[in-house]
Amino acid sequence: MIIGATKKSQPLFSALPSVEDTEYGKQFAATNPLFCWHANYFNYHRKKILVLLNDLTYTPIILQDINAQKKKQLAKLIPEAIRVAFDIAGVSKEKTEEYLKVAGDIQVGATSNRSLTGSINLMTRELSSFKLDLSQTINAEAIALYSKSIHMPLIKKTNMHSAEALRAALDETLKIKEVVAPEPFVINKTWDYSKLKGNLSFDAWEEQREVVLANNEKLLAAFEDYLLQAKKLSQKVVDRHLVNLDFYINIFLVNYQQETPLNSERSAAIFLSDFLVRKDLTSSPTSLKQNGSSLRKFYAFLYEAGEISKKAFNQFKEDIKLGVEEGLEEWEDFMNGEDFWF
């Protein structure tokens, strides 16, 4: 059994073994979601309330007052809470024990499902506003409430609440499915900037503009495949990164820097710290951070494609971090009337 704990909640699981291979842990969770859980916690009257959701069925577990002593007991408390949650959902004791036997010992890894992370964060915010009875470690009342709650990702997939989804999942034969390592993603390099190396005059650059833009289009298409297939991002998230990068490489680099993405040293910092704030009237702290994220992923892609060195990639990461910080300061100056757009 693997528990994907948020960074915030990782210290609560210090007494449990960690997943040694992070990538394997993610693949295991994707292949065997019934035997994996996501976890987070919140503070309630100075007590730590630990919340877990099953990756497949969204079955809830709520453990209260997880102090230093109870942290050491989680290897026993979590299976006991699973027994309570399964009983509330109408699962037989025999089936519950079969599940625990197949699931095996608990290991702790990182979160691997953004949708589940969002659901458990929402659940912790809701619970923090409840009046909780802290007299019991396992809050059966709250577990019963959330067993009948509607989780939109679950409803969209199964049209069931978590108790129904759990019973349906346990009707199947319980076994751990073999984790098959995916084929390594190979970046198909269809672009060619070889004729654009060196410092070109303005006239020479203008003559090559269409060549640059055509290669940029090929580069962004390959980057999209990389994000979708290698990084498993949703199309919605990928589209946002593509919009950000289109502005960066096709407007800023081509028209203002006269550079290709492969020889854009220091341009990322200039873009984030000054250009984006001045030229995009819709810029905001959120958009600055999102653009920084897009650029980090883009230069990571170029590094994996063999187009930039490890040293250059590390420098880009530093430049992007600094660019976001300075861009936020620049944006604040604009908002306070201390600077102007042009």
C-alpha positions in Angstrom: 0.0 0.0 0.0 1.4 3.4 -1.0 0.3 6.7 0.6 1.0 9.8 -1.5 1.6 12.4 1.2 1.7 16.2 0.5 5.0 17.9 1.3 3.2 19.5 4.3 2.2 16.1 5.7 5.4 14.1 5.0 6.8 14.7 8.5 3.7 12.9 10.0 4.8 9.7 8.3 8.5 9.8 9.4 8.0 6.4 11.3 6.9 4.6 8.1 9.2 3.4 5.3 9.5 5.6 2.1 9.1 4.4 -1.4 12.6 4.0 -2.6 12.0 4.5 -6.3 9.8 7.6 -6.8 9.0 6.9 -10.4 8.0 3.3 -9.6 5.8 4.7 -6.9 4.0 6.9 -9.4 3.6 4.0 -11.8 2.3 1.7 -9.0 -0.3 4.3 -8.0 -1.4 4.7 -11.6 -1.7 0.9 -12.1 -3.1 0.0 -8.6 -5.2 3.0 -7.5 -7.3 0.8 -5.2 -4.3 0.1 -3.1 -3.1 3.7 -2.9 -4.1 6.7 -0.9 -3.4 10.5 -0.9 -2.9 12.3 2.5 -2.8 15.7 3.9 -3.5 17.3 7.3 -4.8 20.4 9.0 -4.6 21.9 12.4 -7.7 22.0 14.6 -7.4 23.5 18.1 -3.7 22.9 17.9 -4.3 19.2 17.0 -3.2 17.7 13.8 -6.0 16.0 11.9 -4.8 13.6 9.2 -7.0 13.0 6.2 -6.6 10.3 3.6 -8.5 9.6 0.4 -8.4 6.4 -1.6 -7.0 7.0 -5.1 -9.7 4.9 -6.9 -12.8 5.2 -4.7 -12.2 8.5 -2.7 -12.9 6.5 0.4 -12.1 8.9 3.3 -10.1 8.2 6.5 -9.9 10.8 9.2 -7.4 10.4 12.1 -7.3 13.0 14.9 -4.7 14.4 17.2 -1.7 12.8 15.5 0.9 13.8 18.0 4.5 12.5 18.4 3.3 9.2 20.0 0.5 8.5 17.4 2.9 9.2 14.6 4.8 6.1 15.6 1.5 4.1 15.6 0.3 5.0 12.1 1.3 1.5 10.8 -1.5 0.2 13.0 -3.9 3.2 13.1 -4.3 3.4 9.3 -5.4 -0.2 8.8 -7.7 0.1 11.7 -9.2 3.3 10.2 -9.6 1.4 6.9 -11.6 -1.2 8.7 -13.9 1.5 10.1 -14.3 3.2 6.7 -15.0 -0.1 4.9 -17.5 -1.1 7.5 -19.3 2.2 7.2 -19.4 1.7 3.4 -21.1 -1.7 3.9 -18.1 -3.9 3.1 -17.9 -7.3 4.9 -15.1 -8.0 7.4 -13.8 -10.8 5.3 -13.5 -8.6 2.2 -11.8 -5.9 4.3 -9.2 -8.3 5.7 -8.6 -9.6 2.2 -8.0 -6.1 1.0 -5.5 -5.4 3.8 -3.6 -8.6 3.1 -3.3 -7.9 -0.6 -2.4 -4.2 0.0 0.5 -5.2 2.2 2.7 -3.0 4.3 2.4 0.8 4.1 5.0 2.8 2.2 5.0 6.6 1.9 5.7 8.5 -1.3 4.9 11.8 -3.0 1.5 12.8 -4.4 1.0 11.7 -8.0 -2.5 12.8 -8.9 -3.4 16.5 -9.0 -7.1 15.9 -9.0 -6.9 13.8 -5.8 -4.6 16.4 -4.2 -7.2 19.1 -5.0 -10.0 17.0 -3.6 -8.2 16.2 -0.3 -7.1 19.9 0.1 -10.8 20.9 -0.4 -11.8 18.3 2.2 -9.3 19.5 4.8 -10.6 23.1 4.3 -14.1 22.0 4.8 -13.3 19.9 7.9 -11.4 22.7 9.5 -14.7 24.6 9.7 -16.6 21.7 11.3 -17.1 21.2 15.0 -15.0 18.0 15.5 -15.2 15.6 18.4 -11.6 15.0 19.3 -12.3 12.3 21.9 -11.7 9.5 19.4 -8.6 9.0 17.2 -10.7 7.7 14.3 -13.6 10.1 13.5 -16.2 7.7 12.3 -18.9 10.3 12.1 -16.9 12.4 9.6 -15.9 9.3 7.6 -19.6 8.4 7.3 -20.4 11.9 6.1 -17.7 12.0 3.4 -18.5 8.4 2.3 -21.8 9.7 1.0 -20.3 13.0 -0.4 -20.1 13.8 -4.0 -16.6 14.1 -5.4 -16.9 15.5 -8.9 -13.9 13.6 -10.4 -15.4 10.4 -9.1 -19.0 11.2 -10.2 -17.7 12.0 -13.7 -16.0 8.7 -14.0 -18.4 6.4 -12.2 -21.6 8.3 -11.3 -21.2 7.0 -7.8 -20.3 8.4 -4.4 -17.3 6.8 -2.6 -19.1 4.1 -0.6 -20.8 2.8 -3.8 -17.5 3.0 -5.7 -15.7 1.1 -2.9 -18.2 -1.7 -2.9 -18.1 -2.0 -6.7 -14.2 -2.0 -6.7 -14.1 -4.8 -4.0 -16.5 -6.9 -6.0 -13.6 -7.5 -8.4 -10.8 -10.0 -7.8 -8.3 -8.3 -5.5 -4.7 -8.5 -6.7 -1.7 -6.2 -7.2 -1.3 -5.6 -10.9 2.2 -5.8 -12.3 3.8 -2.4 -13.0 5.1 -2.3 -16.6 7.7 0.3 -17.1 6.6 2.6 -20.0 8.7 2.9 -23.1 11.1 5.9 -22.7 9.8 9.0 -24.4 12.0 9.9 -27.4 12.0 13.6 -28.5 11.6 13.8 -32.3 13.8 16.7 -33.3 12.3 18.1 -36.5 13.6 21.7 -36.0 16.9 22.9 -37.4 18.4 26.3 -36.3 21.9 25.5 -37.6 21.8 28.2 -40.2 20.9 30.8 -37.6 23.9 30.6 -35.3 26.0 33.6 -34.5 25.1 37.2 -34.5 23.1 38.1 -37.5 22.6 41.7 -38.8 19.2 43.2 -38.6 18.7 42.7 -42.4 20.0 39.1 -42.3 17.7 38.3 -39.3 14.7 39.7 -41.2 15.5 37.6 -44.2 15.5 34.5 -41.9 12.4 35.5 -39.9 10.1 32.9 -41.7 12.7 30.2 -41.2 12.9 31.0 -37.5 9.1 31.0 -37.1 8.7 27.7 -38.9 11.3 26.1 -36.7 9.6 27.6 -33.6 6.4 26.0 -34.7 8.1 22.6 -35.0 9.7 23.1 -31.6 6.5 24.0 -29.8 4.8 20.9 -31.4 7.5 18.7 -30.1 7.3 20.4 -26.7 3.5 19.8 -26.6 4.1 16.0 -27.2 6.7 16.0 -24.5 4.4 17.5 -21.9 1.5 15.3 -22.8 3.3 12.0 -23.2 6.4 12.2 -21.1 5.1 14.5 -18.3 1.4 13.3 -18.4 0.0 16.8 -18.1 -3.6 17.6 -19.1 -4.3 19.2 -22.4 -5.7 22.3 -20.5 -2.4 22.8 -18.6 -0.3 22.1 -21.8 -2.3 24.7 -23.7 -1.6 27.3 -21.1 2.2 26.6 -21.3 2.0 26.8 -25.1 0.3 30.2 -25.0 2.9 31.5 -22.6 5.8 30.2 -24.8 4.3 31.5 -28.0 4.5 35.0 -26.6 8.1 34.3 -25.4 9.7 32.7 -28.5 7.6 34.2 -31.3 7.1 37.7 -30.0 9.9 38.5 -27.5 12.8 36.4 -28.9 12.0 37.0 -32.6 11.0 40.7 -32.6 12.9 42.1 -29.7 15.9 39.9 -29.0 16.5 38.5 -32.5 17.3 35.2 -31.0 16.3 31.6 -31.4 15.3 29.5 -28.3 18.7 27.8 -28.5 20.8 30.9 -28.1 18.6 32.9 -25.8 21.0 33.2 -22.9 19.8 35.7 -20.2 16.7 36.5 -22.2 14.4 34.5 -19.9 15.3 36.9 -17.0 14.7 40.0 -19.1 11.4 38.7 -20.3 10.1 37.9 -16.8 11.6 40.9 -14.9 10.6 43.6 -17.4 9.1 42.8 -20.8 6.2 40.7 -19.6 5.1 43.3 -17.0 5.4 46.2 -19.4 4.0 44.7 -22.6 1.2 42.5 -21.3 -1.4 44.7 -19.7 -3.1 41.6 -18.2 0.0 40.5 -16.3 -0.4 39.7 -12.7 1.6 37.9 -9.9 -0.1 34.7 -11.0 0.7 35.1 -14.7 4.3 35.9 -13.9 4.7 32.7 -11.8 2.9 30.7 -14.5 5.2 32.1 -17.2 8.2 31.2 -15.0 6.8 27.6 -14.7 6.4 27.4 -18.5 9.9 28.6 -19.1 11.4 26.1 -16.6 9.6 23.2 -18.4 10.6 24.5 -21.8 14.3 24.7 -21.0 14.1 21.3 -19.3 12.8 20.0 -22.6 15.6 21.6 -24.5 18.1 20.0 -22.1 16.5 16.6 -22.5 16.6 17.1 -26.2 20.3 17.7 -26.1 20.0 21.3 -27.3 21.5 23.0 -24.2 24.1 21.8 -21.6 23.4 20.9 -18.0 25.4 24.0 -17.0 23.2 26.2 -19.3 20.0 24.6 -18.0 21.0 25.3 -14.4 21.8 28.9 -15.3 18.4 29.2 -17.0 16.7 28.0 -13.8 18.5 30.6 -11.8 17.7 33.3 -14.3 14.0 32.3 -14.3 13.8 32.3 -10.5 15.4 35.8 -10.3 13.3 37.0 -13.2 10.1 36.1 -11.5 11.2 37.8 -8.2 12.2 41.0 -10.0 9.1 40.9 -12.2 6.9 40.8 -9.1 8.7 43.8 -7.7 8.2 45.6 -11.0 4.5 44.8 -11.1 4.1 46.2 -7.6 5.8 49.4 -8.7 3.4 49.7 -11.5 0.4 49.1 -9.2 1.7 51.7 -6.8 2.2 54.3 -9.6 6.0 54.3 -9.2 6.7 53.3 -12.8 4.8 53.3 -16.1 3.9 51.0 -19.0 5.1 51.6 -22.5 
